[in-house]
Amino acid sequence: MKTKLSEVISLCKKLDAARQQTSAPDEFQLAGLNLFEYSSFRLSVGCNNQRTIGFSMMKAALYRGFRSAPNKETQDNADGIIISSSSCDHANVQFYIKSMSGLNHLRYIIKDQLSFRDQFDIREWLSWFVFAFAQSIRIIFSKERSNRALTIIEVLEIALLMKIVEQQRIQKIFDFVPFEVDSNLLYLCTRRLGAKTTKIPSPGPLSMHNSIVLTDTLVLSSGYHFEELPLLKKNFRFVEQIIWAPERAHTYYHLYTLKDYPEQRKHIGFYSHGEWVRKIKGLVKETSSLLSAEDETLRMLGQWVHEHRDYTLTIYPHPKERKSFDAEALTEYYRKTIGHTHFKLASADKGTTLRFHEVDVAVTCYSTIIFERLYCGFKTIIKKIDEHEFPKSDSPLNSVCFENYDELEKLLLQCESLTDADFFKTFALDKYLHHHYPTPKAQ
């Protein structure tokens, strides 16, 4: 069966031209802006400085076309497909979407691992080569090198996904990676085949990684989503919105709703986003404001536990930190940043979401874990990040945010005097709690 590669390439070119429009944005202009101008996680920041990155993408695409193993055969008659990426926790993603949607027969597709082998005929490869070579030449002189280079592979992935949708008569698509810049191009393409798409952002702020969303159904999974959605609607196009529990809630919900843990007074936990590791790996800019905020927060917490020796501080590293460095190297990094050794590193035997009960109050700068912890009913305070519009000005989250040491001190003293339940009443955070969301099934 021939793919619709030429149709995808044509639409990609249309979106490139549409983003130059000056009138009120339509869905093509929005999708074009997202595709060519917003940040992607598929390439490192440094790739945008590589004038030959287009030719590298051509090489990668050809490898997937002629040297990678063919895609495994799957059974037809699926209720729908889940689109994910290699960076996701596949078992949990599948269980989460199946349990929340009520559909058991869903085909799981890791988009960036799709093989192009035996999927396109010689004419299709030739049309792709003309498009890819033209993109690669443009990239040499373009400021949008990474985004334009990614289209070289994205058009092949989308064409193959369209082939799957058409062959298996798929009616429902669950997009678990709506933050990818080609997500809206994919939606416009599969919509032409009659498939309905549900997009599932993380519980974190939509505005961080999902500033433009085109879909049939939008999943909301945190109280903050409802606060920011009215401000984002000019760049959102959807038919309906539905409420799901946070994406990993099924792994920890039962721990905190069925068990009663004693509150750990004067025990602070710092939840890292691992921004310093992302900087080392070239995944964020050298001038990352989040990295500055994390360093500043650690120094403040170091000062607090130095002045208040009855307090303890536990650092919960991000999984990226665990994968990149051993415990000794992590301890040394935090010792240098904090300024002393009056802290401990959480063991690596289980994830942070399974350990919320270990500390009285958690401190973090930015992470989806903010919303997961609040969902479970635990005290959480947030360091504001320069240049980030989070939280929005009228959000109750502002009442648990700090910018300097005096504000941190005030919040820590307040938290010391409040139970978990009183914390949510005092700071008007009830709508973040789990009882406002569907109960997740245990895995």
Contacts in CASP RR format, 6 or more apart in sequence:
PFRMAT RR
TARGET T0000
AUTHOR 0000-0000-0000
METHOD contacts of the structure
MODEL  1
MKTKLSEVISLCKKLDAARQQTSAPDEFQLAGLNLFEYSSFRLSVGCNNQ
RTIGFSMMKAALYRGFRSAPNKETQDNADGIIISSSSCDHANVQFYIKSM
SGLNHLRYIIKDQLSFRDQFDIREWLSWFVFAFAQSIRIIFSKERSNRAL
TIIEVLEIALLMKIVEQQRIQKIFDFVPFEVDSNLLYLCTRRLGAKTTKI
PSPGPLSMHNSIVLTDTLVLSSGYHFEELPLLKKNFRFVEQIIWAPERAH
TYYHLYTLKDYPEQRKHIGFYSHGEWVRKIKGLVKETSSLLSAEDETLRM
LGQWVHEHRDYTLTIYPHPKERKSFDAEALTEYYRKTIGHTHFKLASADK
GTTLRFHEVDVAVTCYSTIIFERLYCGFKTIIKKIDEHEFPKSDSPLNSV
CFENYDELEKLLLQCESLTDADFFKTFALDKYLHHHYPTPKAQ
1 163 0 8 1.000
1 166 0 8 1.000
1 167 0 8 1.000
2 121 0 8 1.000
2 124 0 8 1.000
3 119 0 8 1.000
3 120 0 8 1.000
3 124 0 8 1.000
3 159 0 8 1.000
3 160 0 8 1.000
3 162 0 8 1.000
3 163 0 8 1.000
4 159 0 8 1.000
4 162 0 8 1.000
4 163 0 8 1.000
4 166 0 8 1.000
4 189 0 8 1.000
5 120 0 8 1.000
5 124 0 8 1.000
5 127 0 8 1.000
5 128 0 8 1.000
5 155 0 8 1.000
5 156 0 8 1.000
5 159 0 8 1.000
6 124 0 8 1.000
6 127 0 8 1.000
7 159 0 8 1.000
7 162 0 8 1.000
7 189 0 8 1.000
7 192 0 8 1.000
8 155 0 8 1.000
8 158 0 8 1.000
8 159 0 8 1.000
8 162 0 8 1.000
8 185 0 8 1.000
8 189 0 8 1.000
9 127 0 8 1.000
9 128 0 8 1.000
9 131 0 8 1.000
9 155 0 8 1.000
11 185 0 8 1.000
11 188 0 8 1.000
11 189 0 8 1.000
12 35 0 8 1.000
12 131 0 8 1.000
12 151 0 8 1.000
12 154 0 8 1.000
12 155 0 8 1.000
12 185 0 8 1.000
14 28 0 8 1.000
15 28 0 8 1.000
15 31 0 8 1.000
15 32 0 8 1.000
15 35 0 8 1.000
15 36 0 8 1.000
15 185 0 8 1.000
16 32 0 8 1.000
16 35 0 8 1.000
16 36 0 8 1.000
18 26 0 8 1.000
18 28 0 8 1.000
18 29 0 8 1.000
18 31 0 8 1.000
18 32 0 8 1.000
19 29 0 8 1.000
19 32 0 8 1.000
19 33 0 8 1.000
19 35 0 8 1.000
19 36 0 8 1.000
19 37 0 8 1.000
21 29 0 8 1.000
25 33 0 8 1.000
25 234 0 8 1.000
25 235 0 8 1.000
27 184 0 8 1.000
27 188 0 8 1.000
27 214 0 8 1.000
27 237 0 8 1.000
28 188 0 8 1.000
30 184 0 8 1.000
30 212 0 8 1.000
30 214 0 8 1.000
30 235 0 8 1.000
30 237 0 8 1.000
31 184 0 8 1.000
31 185 0 8 1.000
31 187 0 8 1.000
31 188 0 8 1.000
31 212 0 8 1.000
31 214 0 8 1.000
32 184 0 8 1.000
32 185 0 8 1.000
33 212 0 8 1.000
34 181 0 8 1.000
34 183 0 8 1.000
34 184 0 8 1.000
34 211 0 8 1.000
34 212 0 8 1.000
35 147 0 8 1.000
35 151 0 8 1.000
35 181 0 8 1.000
35 182 0 8 1.000
35 184 0 8 1.000
35 185 0 8 1.000
36 144 0 8 1.000
36 147 0 8 1.000
36 148 0 8 1.000
36 181 0 8 1.000
37 144 0 8 1.000
37 147 0 8 1.000
38 147 0 8 1.000
38 181 0 8 1.000
38 211 0 8 1.000
38 212 0 8 1.000
39 181 0 8 1.000
40 146 0 8 1.000
40 147 0 8 1.000
40 150 0 8 1.000
40 180 0 8 1.000
40 181 0 8 1.000
41 87 0 8 1.000
41 179 0 8 1.000
41 180 0 8 1.000
41 283 0 8 1.000
42 112 0 8 1.000
42 150 0 8 1.000
42 180 0 8 1.000
43 53 0 8 1.000
43 146 0 8 1.000
43 149 0 8 1.000
43 150 0 8 1.000
44 281 0 8 1.000
44 282 0 8 1.000
44 283 0 8 1.000
45 282 0 8 1.000
45 283 0 8 1.000
45 284 0 8 1.000
45 285 0 8 1.000
46 282 0 8 1.000
47 53 0 8 1.000
47 145 0 8 1.000
47 146 0 8 1.000
47 149 0 8 1.000
48 144 0 8 1.000
48 145 0 8 1.000
48 146 0 8 1.000
49 145 0 8 1.000
50 56 0 8 1.000
50 145 0 8 1.000
51 139 0 8 1.000
51 140 0 8 1.000
51 145 0 8 1.000
52 136 0 8 1.000
52 139 0 8 1.000
52 140 0 8 1.000
53 139 0 8 1.000
53 145 0 8 1.000
53 146 0 8 1.000
53 149 0 8 1.000
54 132 0 8 1.000
54 135 0 8 1.000
54 136 0 8 1.000
54 139 0 8 1.000
54 145 0 8 1.000
54 148 0 8 1.000
54 149 0 8 1.000
54 152 0 8 1.000
55 136 0 8 1.000
56 149 0 8 1.000
57 132 0 8 1.000
57 136 0 8 1.000
57 149 0 8 1.000
57 150 0 8 1.000
57 152 0 8 1.000
57 153 0 8 1.000
58 129 0 8 1.000
58 132 0 8 1.000
58 133 0 8 1.000
58 136 0 8 1.000
58 152 0 8 1.000
60 153 0 8 1.000
61 116 0 8 1.000
61 128 0 8 1.000
61 132 0 8 1.000
61 152 0 8 1.000
61 153 0 8 1.000
61 156 0 8 1.000
64 114 0 8 1.000
64 115 0 8 1.000
64 116 0 8 1.000
64 117 0 8 1.000
64 153 0 8 1.000
64 156 0 8 1.000
65 115 0 8 1.000
65 116 0 8 1.000
65 117 0 8 1.000
65 119 0 8 1.000
65 120 0 8 1.000
66 117 0 8 1.000
67 117 0 8 1.000
68 115 0 8 1.000
68 116 0 8 1.000
68 117 0 8 1.000
69 115 0 8 1.000
69 117 0 8 1.000
70 115 0 8 1.000
70 117 0 8 1.000
70 118 0 8 1.000
71 114 0 8 1.000
71 115 0 8 1.000
71 117 0 8 1.000
71 119 0 8 1.000
74 107 0 8 1.000
76 167 0 8 1.000
76 168 0 8 1.000
77 105 0 8 1.000
77 168 0 8 1.000
78 105 0 8 1.000
78 106 0 8 1.000
78 107 0 8 1.000
78 168 0 8 1.000
78 170 0 8 1.000
79 103 0 8 1.000
79 104 0 8 1.000
79 105 0 8 1.000
79 106 0 8 1.000
79 171 0 8 1.000
79 172 0 8 1.000
80 103 0 8 1.000
80 105 0 8 1.000
80 106 0 8 1.000
80 107 0 8 1.000
80 170 0 8 1.000
80 171 0 8 1.000
80 172 0 8 1.000
80 173 0 8 1.000
80 174 0 8 1.000
81 106 0 8 1.000
81 107 0 8 1.000
81 108 0 8 1.000
81 109 0 8 1.000
81 161 0 8 1.000
81 164 0 8 1.000
81 165 0 8 1.000
81 170 0 8 1.000
81 172 0 8 1.000
81 173 0 8 1.000
81 174 0 8 1.000
82 93 0 8 1.000
82 94 0 8 1.000
82 97 0 8 1.000
82 106 0 8 1.000
82 107 0 8 1.000
82 108 0 8 1.000
82 109 0 8 1.000
82 174 0 8 1.000
82 176 0 8 1.000
83 109 0 8 1.000
83 111 0 8 1.000
83 161 0 8 1.000
83 173 0 8 1.000
83 174 0 8 1.000
83 175 0 8 1.000
83 176 0 8 1.000
83 177 0 8 1.000
83 186 0 8 1.000
84 90 0 8 1.000
84 93 0 8 1.000
84 108 0 8 1.000
84 109 0 8 1.000
84 110 0 8 1.000
84 111 0 8 1.000
84 176 0 8 1.000
84 177 0 8 1.000
85 110 0 8 1.000
85 111 0 8 1.000
85 112 0 8 1.000
85 176 0 8 1.000
85 177 0 8 1.000
85 180 0 8 1.000
86 110 0 8 1.000
86 112 0 8 1.000
86 113 0 8 1.000
88 110 0 8 1.000
88 176 0 8 1.000
88 177 0 8 1.000
89 248 0 8 1.000
90 108 0 8 1.000
90 110 0 8 1.000
92 247 0 8 1.000
92 248 0 8 1.000
92 250 0 8 1.000
92 251 0 8 1.000
92 443 0 8 1.000
93 108 0 8 1.000
93 176 0 8 1.000
93 247 0 8 1.000
94 106 0 8 1.000
94 108 0 8 1.000
95 250 0 8 1.000
95 443 0 8 1.000
96 247 0 8 1.000
96 248 0 8 1.000
96 250 0 8 1.000
96 440 0 8 1.000
97 106 0 8 1.000
97 174 0 8 1.000
97 176 0 8 1.000
97 200 0 8 1.000
98 104 0 8 1.000
98 106 0 8 1.000
99 250 0 8 1.000
99 440 0 8 1.000
99 441 0 8 1.000
100 219 0 8 1.000
100 244 0 8 1.000
100 245 0 8 1.000
100 438 0 8 1.000
100 440 0 8 1.000
101 174 0 8 1.000
101 198 0 8 1.000
103 172 0 8 1.000
106 174 0 8 1.000
107 164 0 8 1.000
107 168 0 8 1.000
107 170 0 8 1.000
109 161 0 8 1.000
109 164 0 8 1.000
111 157 0 8 1.000
111 161 0 8 1.000
111 177 0 8 1.000
111 180 0 8 1.000
112 157 0 8 1.000
114 157 0 8 1.000
114 160 0 8 1.000
114 161 0 8 1.000
116 156 0 8 1.000
116 160 0 8 1.000
119 160 0 8 1.000
119 163 0 8 1.000
120 128 0 8 1.000
120 156 0 8 1.000
120 159 0 8 1.000
124 159 0 8 1.000
128 155 0 8 1.000
128 156 0 8 1.000
131 152 0 8 1.000
131 155 0 8 1.000
132 152 0 8 1.000
135 148 0 8 1.000
135 149 0 8 1.000
135 151 0 8 1.000
135 152 0 8 1.000
136 149 0 8 1.000
136 152 0 8 1.000
138 148 0 8 1.000
139 145 0 8 1.000
139 148 0 8 1.000
139 149 0 8 1.000
142 148 0 8 1.000
147 181 0 8 1.000
150 181 0 8 1.000
150 182 0 8 1.000
151 182 0 8 1.000
154 182 0 8 1.000
154 185 0 8 1.000
157 182 0 8 1.000
158 182 0 8 1.000
158 185 0 8 1.000
158 186 0 8 1.000
158 189 0 8 1.000
161 186 0 8 1.000
161 189 0 8 1.000
161 190 0 8 1.000
162 189 0 8 1.000
162 190 0 8 1.000
162 193 0 8 1.000
164 170 0 8 1.000
165 173 0 8 1.000
165 190 0 8 1.000
165 193 0 8 1.000
165 195 0 8 1.000
166 193 0 8 1.000
170 195 0 8 1.000
171 194 0 8 1.000
171 195 0 8 1.000
171 196 0 8 1.000
172 195 0 8 1.000
172 196 0 8 1.000
172 197 0 8 1.000
172 198 0 8 1.000
173 190 0 8 1.000
173 195 0 8 1.000
173 196 0 8 1.000
173 197 0 8 1.000
173 198 0 8 1.000
174 197 0 8 1.000
174 198 0 8 1.000
174 200 0 8 1.000
175 183 0 8 1.000
175 186 0 8 1.000
175 187 0 8 1.000
175 197 0 8 1.000
175 198 0 8 1.000
175 199 0 8 1.000
175 200 0 8 1.000
175 215 0 8 1.000
176 200 0 8 1.000
177 183 0 8 1.000
178 199 0 8 1.000
178 200 0 8 1.000
178 201 0 8 1.000
178 210 0 8 1.000
178 213 0 8 1.000
178 215 0 8 1.000
179 201 0 8 1.000
179 202 0 8 1.000
179 209 0 8 1.000
179 210 0 8 1.000
183 199 0 8 1.000
183 213 0 8 1.000
184 212 0 8 1.000
184 213 0 8 1.000
184 214 0 8 1.000
187 197 0 8 1.000
187 199 0 8 1.000
187 214 0 8 1.000
187 215 0 8 1.000
188 214 0 8 1.000
190 197 0 8 1.000
191 197 0 8 1.000
191 216 0 8 1.000
196 216 0 8 1.000
196 217 0 8 1.000
197 215 0 8 1.000
197 216 0 8 1.000
197 217 0 8 1.000
198 215 0 8 1.000
198 216 0 8 1.000
198 217 0 8 1.000
198 218 0 8 1.000
198 219 0 8 1.000
198 242 0 8 1.000
199 210 0 8 1.000
199 213 0 8 1.000
199 215 0 8 1.000
199 217 0 8 1.000
199 218 0 8 1.000
199 219 0 8 1.000
199 238 0 8 1.000
200 219 0 8 1.000
200 221 0 8 1.000
200 244 0 8 1.000
200 247 0 8 1.000
201 209 0 8 1.000
201 210 0 8 1.000
201 213 0 8 1.000
201 218 0 8 1.000
201 219 0 8 1.000
201 221 0 8 1.000
201 225 0 8 1.000
202 209 0 8 1.000
202 221 0 8 1.000
202 247 0 8 1.000
202 368 0 8 1.000
203 221 0 8 1.000
203 222 0 8 1.000
203 224 0 8 1.000
203 225 0 8 1.000
203 246 0 8 1.000
203 247 0 8 1.000
203 368 0 8 1.000
203 371 0 8 1.000
203 372 0 8 1.000
203 375 0 8 1.000
204 222 0 8 1.000
204 224 0 8 1.000
204 225 0 8 1.000
204 368 0 8 1.000
204 370 0 8 1.000
204 371 0 8 1.000
205 224 0 8 1.000
205 228 0 8 1.000
205 390 0 8 1.000
206 213 0 8 1.000
206 225 0 8 1.000
206 228 0 8 1.000
206 229 0 8 1.000
206 232 0 8 1.000
207 228 0 8 1.000
207 231 0 8 1.000
207 232 0 8 1.000
207 389 0 8 1.000
207 390 0 8 1.000
208 366 0 8 1.000
208 390 0 8 1.000
211 232 0 8 1.000
211 235 0 8 1.000
212 235 0 8 1.000
212 236 0 8 1.000
213 232 0 8 1.000
213 235 0 8 1.000
213 236 0 8 1.000
213 237 0 8 1.000
213 238 0 8 1.000
214 236 0 8 1.000
214 237 0 8 1.000
214 238 0 8 1.000
215 237 0 8 1.000
215 238 0 8 1.000
216 238 0 8 1.000
216 239 0 8 1.000
216 240 0 8 1.000
217 238 0 8 1.000
217 239 0 8 1.000
217 240 0 8 1.000
217 241 0 8 1.000
217 242 0 8 1.000
218 236 0 8 1.000
218 238 0 8 1.000
218 240 0 8 1.000
218 241 0 8 1.000
218 242 0 8 1.000
219 241 0 8 1.000
219 242 0 8 1.000
219 243 0 8 1.000
219 244 0 8 1.000
220 226 0 8 1.000
220 229 0 8 1.000
220 241 0 8 1.000
220 242 0 8 1.000
220 243 0 8 1.000
220 244 0 8 1.000
221 243 0 8 1.000
221 244 0 8 1.000
221 245 0 8 1.000
221 246 0 8 1.000
221 247 0 8 1.000
221 371 0 8 1.000
221 437 0 8 1.000
222 246 0 8 1.000
222 371 0 8 1.000
222 375 0 8 1.000
222 432 0 8 1.000
223 371 0 8 1.000
223 431 0 8 1.000
223 432 0 8 1.000
223 436 0 8 1.000
224 371 0 8 1.000
224 391 0 8 1.000
224 395 0 8 1.000
224 397 0 8 1.000
224 432 0 8 1.000
226 431 0 8 1.000
227 391 0 8 1.000
227 392 0 8 1.000
227 394 0 8 1.000
227 395 0 8 1.000
228 392 0 8 1.000
229 236 0 8 1.000
229 241 0 8 1.000
231 392 0 8 1.000
243 436 0 8 1.000
243 437 0 8 1.000
243 438 0 8 1.000
244 437 0 8 1.000
244 438 0 8 1.000
245 253 0 8 1.000
245 375 0 8 1.000
245 434 0 8 1.000
245 437 0 8 1.000
245 438 0 8 1.000
245 439 0 8 1.000
245 440 0 8 1.000
246 368 0 8 1.000
246 371 0 8 1.000
246 372 0 8 1.000
246 375 0 8 1.000
246 437 0 8 1.000
248 353 0 8 1.000
248 372 0 8 1.000
249 372 0 8 1.000
249 375 0 8 1.000
249 434 0 8 1.000
249 437 0 8 1.000
249 440 0 8 1.000
250 440 0 8 1.000
250 441 0 8 1.000
250 442 0 8 1.000
250 443 0 8 1.000
251 353 0 8 1.000
251 354 0 8 1.000
251 443 0 8 1.000
252 353 0 8 1.000
252 354 0 8 1.000
252 356 0 8 1.000
252 372 0 8 1.000
252 376 0 8 1.000
253 376 0 8 1.000
253 434 0 8 1.000
253 439 0 8 1.000
253 440 0 8 1.000
253 442 0 8 1.000
254 442 0 8 1.000
255 354 0 8 1.000
255 356 0 8 1.000
255 357 0 8 1.000
256 356 0 8 1.000
256 357 0 8 1.000
256 376 0 8 1.000
256 377 0 8 1.000
256 378 0 8 1.000
257 434 0 8 1.000
261 357 0 8 1.000
263 360 0 8 1.000
263 419 0 8 1.000
263 420 0 8 1.000
264 357 0 8 1.000
264 358 0 8 1.000
264 359 0 8 1.000
264 360 0 8 1.000
265 360 0 8 1.000
265 416 0 8 1.000
266 308 0 8 1.000
266 310 0 8 1.000
266 311 0 8 1.000
266 312 0 8 1.000
266 360 0 8 1.000
266 416 0 8 1.000
267 311 0 8 1.000
267 312 0 8 1.000
267 314 0 8 1.000
267 358 0 8 1.000
267 359 0 8 1.000
267 360 0 8 1.000
267 361 0 8 1.000
268 301 0 8 1.000
268 304 0 8 1.000
268 305 0 8 1.000
268 311 0 8 1.000
268 312 0 8 1.000
268 313 0 8 1.000
268 314 0 8 1.000
268 359 0 8 1.000
268 360 0 8 1.000
268 361 0 8 1.000
268 362 0 8 1.000
268 363 0 8 1.000
268 412 0 8 1.000
269 313 0 8 1.000
269 314 0 8 1.000
269 315 0 8 1.000
269 316 0 8 1.000
269 358 0 8 1.000
269 359 0 8 1.000
269 361 0 8 1.000
269 362 0 8 1.000
269 363 0 8 1.000
270 297 0 8 1.000
270 298 0 8 1.000
270 301 0 8 1.000
270 313 0 8 1.000
270 314 0 8 1.000
270 315 0 8 1.000
270 316 0 8 1.000
270 362 0 8 1.000
270 363 0 8 1.000
270 364 0 8 1.000
271 316 0 8 1.000
271 352 0 8 1.000
271 362 0 8 1.000
271 363 0 8 1.000
271 364 0 8 1.000
271 367 0 8 1.000
271 369 0 8 1.000
271 370 0 8 1.000
271 373 0 8 1.000
272 294 0 8 1.000
272 315 0 8 1.000
272 316 0 8 1.000
272 317 0 8 1.000
272 318 0 8 1.000
272 321 0 8 1.000
272 364 0 8 1.000
273 290 0 8 1.000
273 294 0 8 1.000
273 318 0 8 1.000
273 364 0 8 1.000
273 365 0 8 1.000
273 366 0 8 1.000
273 367 0 8 1.000
274 294 0 8 1.000
274 317 0 8 1.000
274 318 0 8 1.000
274 320 0 8 1.000
274 321 0 8 1.000
275 284 0 8 1.000
275 288 0 8 1.000
275 290 0 8 1.000
275 291 0 8 1.000
275 294 0 8 1.000
276 291 0 8 1.000
276 294 0 8 1.000
276 295 0 8 1.000
276 333 0 8 1.000
277 318 0 8 1.000
277 320 0 8 1.000
277 321 0 8 1.000
277 324 0 8 1.000
277 325 0 8 1.000
278 284 0 8 1.000
278 288 0 8 1.000
278 291 0 8 1.000
278 320 0 8 1.000
279 286 0 8 1.000
279 288 0 8 1.000
279 291 0 8 1.000
280 324 0 8 1.000
281 324 0 8 1.000
284 290 0 8 1.000
284 291 0 8 1.000
289 385 0 8 1.000
289 386 0 8 1.000
289 387 0 8 1.000
289 388 0 8 1.000
290 365 0 8 1.000
290 366 0 8 1.000
290 385 0 8 1.000
290 388 0 8 1.000
292 386 0 8 1.000
293 365 0 8 1.000
293 366 0 8 1.000
293 383 0 8 1.000
293 384 0 8 1.000
293 385 0 8 1.000
293 386 0 8 1.000
294 365 0 8 1.000
294 383 0 8 1.000
295 337 0 8 1.000
296 383 0 8 1.000
297 363 0 8 1.000
297 364 0 8 1.000
297 365 0 8 1.000
297 383 0 8 1.000
298 334 0 8 1.000
298 337 0 8 1.000
298 338 0 8 1.000
299 337 0 8 1.000
299 338 0 8 1.000
299 339 0 8 1.000
300 383 0 8 1.000
300 405 0 8 1.000
300 408 0 8 1.000
301 313 0 8 1.000
301 338 0 8 1.000
301 343 0 8 1.000
301 363 0 8 1.000
301 408 0 8 1.000
302 313 0 8 1.000
302 338 0 8 1.000
302 339 0 8 1.000
302 340 0 8 1.000
302 342 0 8 1.000
302 343 0 8 1.000
303 405 0 8 1.000
304 311 0 8 1.000
304 313 0 8 1.000
304 405 0 8 1.000
304 408 0 8 1.000
304 409 0 8 1.000
304 412 0 8 1.000
305 311 0 8 1.000
305 312 0 8 1.000
305 313 0 8 1.000
305 342 0 8 1.000
305 343 0 8 1.000
306 340 0 8 1.000
306 342 0 8 1.000
309 342 0 8 1.000
312 343 0 8 1.000
312 344 0 8 1.000
313 338 0 8 1.000
313 342 0 8 1.000
313 343 0 8 1.000
313 344 0 8 1.000
314 343 0 8 1.000
314 344 0 8 1.000
314 345 0 8 1.000
314 346 0 8 1.000
314 358 0 8 1.000
314 359 0 8 1.000
315 330 0 8 1.000
315 334 0 8 1.000
315 343 0 8 1.000
315 344 0 8 1.000
315 345 0 8 1.000
315 346 0 8 1.000
316 346 0 8 1.000
316 352 0 8 1.000
316 355 0 8 1.000
317 330 0 8 1.000
317 345 0 8 1.000
317 346 0 8 1.000
318 367 0 8 1.000
321 330 0 8 1.000
322 330 0 8 1.000
322 348 0 8 1.000
325 333 0 8 1.000
327 345 0 8 1.000
327 348 0 8 1.000
330 345 0 8 1.000
331 345 0 8 1.000
334 343 0 8 1.000
334 345 0 8 1.000
335 341 0 8 1.000
346 352 0 8 1.000
346 355 0 8 1.000
346 358 0 8 1.000
352 369 0 8 1.000
353 369 0 8 1.000
353 372 0 8 1.000
353 373 0 8 1.000
356 362 0 8 1.000
356 373 0 8 1.000
356 376 0 8 1.000
356 378 0 8 1.000
357 378 0 8 1.000
360 379 0 8 1.000
360 415 0 8 1.000
360 416 0 8 1.000
361 379 0 8 1.000
361 380 0 8 1.000
361 381 0 8 1.000
361 412 0 8 1.000
361 415 0 8 1.000
362 369 0 8 1.000
362 373 0 8 1.000
362 378 0 8 1.000
362 379 0 8 1.000
362 380 0 8 1.000
362 381 0 8 1.000
363 380 0 8 1.000
363 381 0 8 1.000
363 382 0 8 1.000
363 383 0 8 1.000
363 408 0 8 1.000
364 370 0 8 1.000
364 380 0 8 1.000
364 382 0 8 1.000
364 383 0 8 1.000
365 382 0 8 1.000
365 383 0 8 1.000
365 385 0 8 1.000
366 382 0 8 1.000
366 385 0 8 1.000
366 388 0 8 1.000
366 390 0 8 1.000
370 380 0 8 1.000
370 382 0 8 1.000
371 432 0 8 1.000
373 380 0 8 1.000
374 380 0 8 1.000
374 429 0 8 1.000
374 432 0 8 1.000
374 433 0 8 1.000
375 432 0 8 1.000
375 433 0 8 1.000
375 434 0 8 1.000
375 437 0 8 1.000
376 434 0 8 1.000
377 420 0 8 1.000
377 424 0 8 1.000
377 433 0 8 1.000
377 434 0 8 1.000
378 420 0 8 1.000
379 415 0 8 1.000
379 418 0 8 1.000
379 420 0 8 1.000
379 423 0 8 1.000
380 400 0 8 1.000
381 400 0 8 1.000
381 401 0 8 1.000
381 402 0 8 1.000
381 408 0 8 1.000
381 411 0 8 1.000
381 412 0 8 1.000
381 415 0 8 1.000
382 391 0 8 1.000
382 397 0 8 1.000
382 400 0 8 1.000
382 401 0 8 1.000
382 402 0 8 1.000
383 401 0 8 1.000
383 402 0 8 1.000
383 403 0 8 1.000
383 408 0 8 1.000
384 390 0 8 1.000
384 401 0 8 1.000
384 402 0 8 1.000
384 403 0 8 1.000
391 397 0 8 1.000
391 398 0 8 1.000
391 401 0 8 1.000
396 427 0 8 1.000
396 428 0 8 1.000
396 429 0 8 1.000
397 429 0 8 1.000
399 427 0 8 1.000
399 428 0 8 1.000
400 411 0 8 1.000
400 427 0 8 1.000
400 429 0 8 1.000
401 407 0 8 1.000
402 408 0 8 1.000
402 410 0 8 1.000
402 411 0 8 1.000
414 426 0 8 1.000
415 423 0 8 1.000
418 426 0 8 1.000
423 429 0 8 1.000
424 430 0 8 1.000
424 432 0 8 1.000
424 433 0 8 1.000
430 436 0 8 1.000
END
